[in-house]
Each structure stands twice: as structure tokens, then as C-alpha cells.
């Protein structure tokens, strides 16, 4: 378990994972609104060496970032209506590609996730402070 006491901690944890990422890996982020999924994704992109502005692709579903040591496919599937929409955007090609996939709200497309991925669960615990986050990172 990792602990975050502020946005900078969440960013740093994401960056550390981005630095360790290898081609073909899929990272699935689970957590409620406002837990820091996008801050984590920004750190992850930084860890890959991506210098572009990274924000949540809520309305486009996926954004592709190049310029780092690996290509990053950043998904936000919060607004997905049906998993068939994922095929329309080329999801399978990205999952099977040579970049790294980071999927926010992965629980909404669990039936099409690959058999192996890294699950990141981010939870608030306001008893420990307003910005406290607890992160479980495990291979599935």
C-alpha cells in the first residue's frame, strides 16, 4: 500500500510507476470522483518522459501521447455507454500495441480488460486528512 498526503504525493507515485512501465503493460485505475486519478495519470506520463499537458479524456475517451520513451494511451471510460464503443475507437489495437495503456474507470469495461493488468485502487480517508489517499497497487 502507498500513502498520499497531498496531490504532489499522488503525482510522485504515478511518476514512479511511469518510470518502471514497460511496453505492452495495461494499468487500470479504480476510484471515486475526485480521488486523484488524473493527477496520478499526469505523474505517470511524466515518468514516461511525456512533456505534453495531460488531462482527463472524459469526452474523447482516449488520448494518445508520444514524445516519451513509450507511447501512452490514456483512457477515461467514465462516459462509455457500451463496451462496443471501445472497439470503435481502436481499443484492441491500443491494448495489443507497443505502448502503455492507462485506463481510468476500468471497472466499467471489466469484461474486455486483458487477462493481466496492474490494478491501482485509490481511496480517500478523510479521517487521516482532507487530502489523504490510500493506493493499492497489484498485478491481476
C-alpha positions in Angstrom: 0.0 0.0 0.0 1.2 3.5 -0.8 0.0 6.6 1.0 -0.5 10.1 -0.4 -0.9 13.1 1.9 -1.2 15.7 -1.0 -1.5 16.0 -4.8 2.3 16.1 -5.0 2.5 12.6 -3.4 -0.1 11.2 -5.8 1.8 12.7 -8.7 5.1 11.3 -7.5 3.6 7.8 -7.0 2.3 8.0 -10.6 5.7 9.2 -11.9 7.5 6.3 -10.2 5.2 3.8 -11.8 5.6 5.5 -15.2 9.4 5.2 -14.8 9.0 1.5 -14.3 6.5 0.9 -17.1 7.3 -1.4 -20.0 5.8 -1.7 -23.4 2.5 -3.6 -23.5 1.5 -3.0 -19.9 -2.0 -2.0 -19.0 -2.7 0.0 -15.8 -6.3 0.2 -14.6 -7.2 2.9 -12.1 -10.2 2.4 -9.8 -11.6 5.1 -7.6 -14.4 7.5 -7.0 -14.7 11.0 -8.4 -12.1 13.4 -7.0 -9.6 10.8 -5.6 -6.8 11.9 -7.9 -6.9 9.6 -10.9 -6.0 12.4 -13.3 -3.2 13.7 -11.1 -1.9 10.2 -10.9 -2.1 10.0 -14.7 -0.1 13.2 -15.1 2.7 11.9 -12.9 2.6 8.6 -14.8 3.1 10.5 -18.1 5.9 12.5 -16.6 7.5 9.2 -15.6 7.4 8.1 -19.2 9.1 11.4 -20.2 6.0 12.9 -21.8 6.0 16.7 -21.6 2.6 17.4 -23.1 -0.2 18.7 -20.9 -2.1 15.6 -19.7 -5.8 16.0 -18.8 -8.6 13.5 -18.5 -10.0 12.5 -21.8 -13.6 12.3 -20.4 -15.3 13.4 -23.6 -12.9 11.8 -26.2 -12.5 8.6 -24.2 -8.8 8.2 -25.2 -5.8 10.5 -25.8 -2.6 9.3 -27.3 0.7 10.9 -26.1 4.0 10.5 -27.8 7.4 12.0 -27.1 8.3 9.9 -24.1 10.2 6.7 -24.0 6.9 4.8 -24.7 3.7 5.9 -26.3 0.8 6.4 -23.7 -2.8 5.6 -24.4 -4.8 7.4 -21.7 -8.4 6.2 -21.4 -11.2 7.7 -19.4 -14.2 5.4 -19.9 -16.5 7.2 -17.4 -18.9 8.2 -20.1 -18.8 5.0 -22.1 -22.3 3.8 -22.8 -21.5 0.3 -24.1 -18.2 -1.6 -24.3 -18.8 -1.9 -28.1 -17.9 1.8 -28.2 -14.4 0.8 -27.2 -13.9 -1.3 -30.4 -15.0 1.7 -32.5 -12.1 3.8 -31.1 -9.5 1.0 -31.7 -9.2 -0.1 -28.1 -7.9 -3.6 -29.0 -5.1 -2.3 -31.2 -4.0 0.0 -28.4 -4.1 -2.7 -25.8 -2.1 -5.0 -28.1 0.2 -2.3 -29.2 3.7 -1.4 -28.2 2.8 1.5 -25.9 1.4 1.6 -22.4 -2.3 1.9 -21.6 -3.7 3.7 -18.6 -7.4 3.3 -18.0 -9.4 5.4 -15.6 -12.8 3.9 -14.5 -11.6 0.5 -15.7 -14.4 -1.2 -13.7 -16.9 0.0 -16.4 -15.2 -2.2 -19.1 -14.0 -5.1 -17.0 -15.4 -7.7 -19.5 -12.9 -6.5 -22.2 -9.8 -5.9 -20.0 -6.8 -8.1 -20.8 -6.2 -11.2 -18.6 -3.3 -9.5 -16.9 -3.0 -5.8 -15.9 -1.9 -3.7 -13.0 -4.7 -2.5 -10.8 -4.4 0.8 -8.9 -7.2 1.5 -6.4 -7.2 5.0 -5.0 -9.4 5.7 -1.9 -9.9 8.8 0.3 -9.8 8.6 4.0 -10.9 11.9 5.4 -10.2 10.8 9.0 -6.5 10.9 8.1 -6.8 14.3 6.5 -8.7 16.1 3.6 -6.0 15.2 1.0 -5.1 11.7 2.3 -5.3 8.9 -0.3 -4.5 5.3 0.1 -3.3 3.4 -3.0 -3.3 -0.3 -3.5 -1.2 -1.4 -6.5 -1.4 -5.1 -7.5 -1.0 -7.3 -10.5 -4.1 -9.0 -11.7 
